[in-house]
Amino acid sequence: MISNRLKRIASYVSNEDRLIDIGCDHALLDIYLVKNKILDKVIVSDVHEGALNAGVSNIKKEKLSKKIETRLGNGMEVLSDKDDINTVLISGMGTTTILDILNNNYLKNINKLIIQSNNDHTELRIEVTKLGYIVKDEEYLVDMGKNYIIIVFEKGNKKYTKDELRYGPILIKDKAYLNFELNQCIKIKNFIPTNKVILKFRLNKEIRHLKKLIKRCGE
Ligand SMILES: C[S@@+](CC[C@H](N)C(=O)[O-])C[C@H]1O[C@@H](n2cnc3c(N)ncnc32)[C@H](O)[C@@H]1O
């Protein structure tokens, strides 16, 4: 059984993708992809031997060693030009680590990025679109009480507004996501001491803006 988060990430993989899952850890996502015939084969990697060994052991248990190739190493450094990879999947890491991983020459071969970052999605959109990608798909989901955002990027060029980079060009129309952001702002605002006037002002401004965006969704 895999989590709903991993299932939703898997739903963005198509059988045309020649995929590497970087930071695979347990490799449960990759086992799911192969067992469900979404992919015939996949490369998985992790920088930590212990984490990769967990994946190797799960792959062996499922007798999928011929279809799921494991590599130990840092980010895209495990790839060479012999590997015909066109899609990178990275999930369960922070934006800084993800951007470090993408800062690699192999990226020129990559048409599609499936990313579930744990934080700072604005920074992720800003930096990945600068690398020559557009936001193709986005999803907000709650799994076991935790909030997640999945973003799929594809090669392309598009100018995004400040709001689209902040909330996501697709998520900006998602009422559930905007309500989550609104509740976060309200929670933070209630926590801030009254003498932090500028911070309170900024939060009030964002709250008003989010309420407007939410109203627009309902129209
Ligand atoms: C929290 S786990 C996420 C596992 C899985 N992708 C998921 O979404 O459930 C993050 C994994 O990324 C690996 N990792 C972190 N930085 C990495 C890097 N630069 N290159 C490869 N793997 C990395 C860690 O060792 C860890 O196993």
The ligand as a MOL file (V3000), in Angstrom:
LIG
                    3D

  0  0  0     0  0            999 V3000
M  V30 BEGIN CTAB
M  V30 COUNTS 27 29 0 0 0
M  V30 BEGIN ATOM
M  V30 1 C 12.0910 12.4160 2.7360 0
M  V30 2 S 12.8540 11.3350 1.6200 0 CHG=1
M  V30 3 C 11.6260 11.2580 0.3650 0
M  V30 4 C 11.5430 9.9010 -0.2130 0
M  V30 5 C 10.5790 9.7600 -1.3770 0
M  V30 6 N 11.0290 10.4920 -2.5380 0
M  V30 7 C 9.1880 10.2030 -0.9860 0
M  V30 8 O 8.7080 11.2020 -1.5320 0
M  V30 9 O 8.5670 9.5670 -0.1310 0 CHG=-1
M  V30 10 C 14.1190 12.2980 0.8590 0
M  V30 11 C 15.2200 11.4090 0.2670 0
M  V30 12 O 16.0100 12.2280 -0.5820 0
M  V30 13 C 17.3540 11.8330 -0.4460 0
M  V30 14 N 18.1910 12.9510 -0.9160 0
M  V30 15 C 18.3850 14.1580 -0.3330 0
M  V30 16 N 19.2220 14.9200 -1.0630 0
M  V30 17 C 19.5490 14.1780 -2.1590 0
M  V30 18 C 20.3920 14.4000 -3.2920 0
M  V30 19 N 21.0570 15.5550 -3.4370 0
M  V30 20 N 20.5070 13.4290 -4.2120 0
M  V30 21 C 19.8380 12.2600 -4.0740 0
M  V30 22 N 19.0470 11.9770 -3.0160 0
M  V30 23 C 18.8970 12.9180 -2.0700 0
M  V30 24 C 17.4890 11.5000 1.0350 0
M  V30 25 O 18.5790 10.6610 1.2840 0
M  V30 26 C 16.1390 10.8390 1.3200 0
M  V30 27 O 16.2020 9.4390 1.1820 0
M  V30 END ATOM
M  V30 BEGIN BOND
M  V30 1 1 1 2
M  V30 2 1 2 3
M  V30 3 1 2 10
M  V30 4 1 3 4
M  V30 5 1 4 5
M  V30 6 1 5 6
M  V30 7 1 5 7
M  V30 8 2 7 8
M  V30 9 1 7 9
M  V30 10 1 10 11
M  V30 11 1 11 12
M  V30 12 1 11 26
M  V30 13 1 12 13
M  V30 14 1 13 14
M  V30 15 1 13 24
M  V30 16 1 14 15
M  V30 17 1 14 23
M  V30 18 2 15 16
M  V30 19 1 16 17
M  V30 20 1 17 18
M  V30 21 2 17 23
M  V30 22 1 18 19
M  V30 23 2 18 20
M  V30 24 1 20 21
M  V30 25 2 21 22
M  V30 26 1 22 23
M  V30 27 1 24 25
M  V30 28 1 24 26
M  V30 29 1 26 27
M  V30 END BOND
M  V30 END CTAB
M  END
